[in-house]
Amino acid sequence: MSTFNAELTPKRRFLRVVHLLFLAFLAIQALAPAYSKIRGKTDLLVADAPLYAIIFIAAIELALILVSIFAKKNSALTLFADLASVVYILFIAWTLATAKFNVLREQLFPPPGIILRQAVQDARPLLGHISASLLLIVKGYFLAAIIAIPAGLAFGSSERFGTAATMVSKFIGSIPPVVYIPYGIALLPAFKTVSAMVIFLASFWPILGGTMSGVMLIDKPIINSARVLGVPKISMLWHVTLHAALPQILLGAQQALTVSFILLTSAEMIAAKSGLGFYVKNYSDLGNYTRTIVGVLVIGVVISLVFFAFNKLQKFLLRWK
């Protein structure tokens, strides 16, 4: 039995290097902070800023201890411990390079405590920007899925049009959706609609291509057996073809979701007044790099959570495999 899947003994639960990294992070807080040589003292390294970083890391350590107590599989505990180790190492290096030794310019790279304090202070507006971004994704992405999946099932089921439609989708899908922005501004009534159009075009072609590919890869005996049993065409399409093609459809949907988030910032740059992309761009234009880093980190967290939920949904829909 490998160590990764080994039985969880008390030693494996609690004696891990990650706890030493936590203690190392606490230890470096005792080092004297660096101060700006230009001002005599910096306006970023305020007294309460390190407390935010300590509370954040302590919360992760507490969560790790709880997982260590209640985890049933060594693989799950090891994964969580590895993720915590990465966060600890990042915060240790970040703190040493900024707050303690001033290796990085404090205006461009504020210490982690400053970033966390700003995130707490901006919690309410950040929630509003997160809601605006997710609403934009939902509008464009789900509209694309509603149209692309039935169209892909129809085109993929046709031997005559399936190959041609696949080639067309690959050609048009290779064109970056941002090039359509000038036409969207000229033809559509509102900038928010243009932003949703960008997300729609980014999502539509991967989902359509994945659906057609899934239908065309279905084993012929499955279709022939359903035809012999006299399954109606509509039932064939939704109860046989759709289920058999579902793995490829979800693969295309995942690719579409990735591209949608990549283009989210570009879409929100079109005269947007809200959204995470707007938050980052607005404060980067103002030279406020503390809030810029906050926005970038929040985008990463939101995307990670969305993909975590998507993977859970994918496993549920493909539980029959």
Sequence and secondary structure as in RCSB ss.txt:
>XXXX:A:sequence
MSTFNAELTPKRRFLRVVHLLFLAFLAIQALAPAYSKIRGKTDLLVADAPLYAIIFIAAIELALILVSIFAKKNS
ALTLFADLASVVYILFIAWTLATAKFNVLREQLFPPPGIILRQAVQDARPLLGHISASLLLIVKGYFLAAIIAIP
AGLAFGSSERFGTAATMVSKFIGSIPPVVYIPYGIALLPAFKTVSAMVIFLASFWPILGGTMSGVMLIDKPIINS
ARVLGVPKISMLWHVTLHAALPQILLGAQQALTVSFILLTSAEMIAAKSGLGFYVKNYSDLGNYTRTIVGVLVIG
VVISLVFFAFNKLQKFLLRWK
>XXXX:A:secstr
  GGG    HHHHH  HHHHHHHHHHHHTTS     TTTSS SSS TTHHHHHHHHHHHHHHHHHHHHHH S HH
HHHHHHHHHHHHHHHHHHHHIIIIIT  S TTTS  HHHHHHHHHHTHHHHHHHHHHHHHHHHHHHHHHHHHHHH
HHHHHHT TTTHHHHHHHHHHHHTS GGGGHHHHHHHSS HHHHHHHHHHHHHHHHHHHHHHHHHHTS HHHHHH
HHHTT  HHHIIIIIIHHHHHHHHHHHHHHHHHHHHHHHHHHHTTT SSSHHHHHHHHHHTT HHHHHHHHHHHH
HHHHHHHHHHHHHHHHHTTT 
